[in-house]
Amino acid sequence: MTRKTRLPPEVLAALAAADRSPGWNNRPRDVQRFDVGTCALYVVPYRRWAYRRQEQQTAAWWRTHGREVGA
């Protein structure tokens, strides 16, 4: 038997505002933060989560070669 937990209305509203829809490939890479009571809810797109190490390594490489990323 599995137990289904209902999400609080504040969390459901935050997820609706984040506009999460099927298809990881066509979403913006922005991380969104929502304040839910005394906690913070972060909505992180899969693409951002999956490639974070690669982005960090690329940024570190550019820093060691004397150029900032995005400059």
WOVEN-V962409 format. One record per pair of residues at least 24 apart in sequence whose C-alpha atoms are under 7 Angstrom apart, sorted by sequence separation. I is the first residue (numbers start at 1). J is the second residue. D is the distance in whole Angstrom. If there is no record, write none. Layout:
<<I/J/D> <I/J/D>>
//
This chain:
<<11/36/7> <10/36/6>>
//
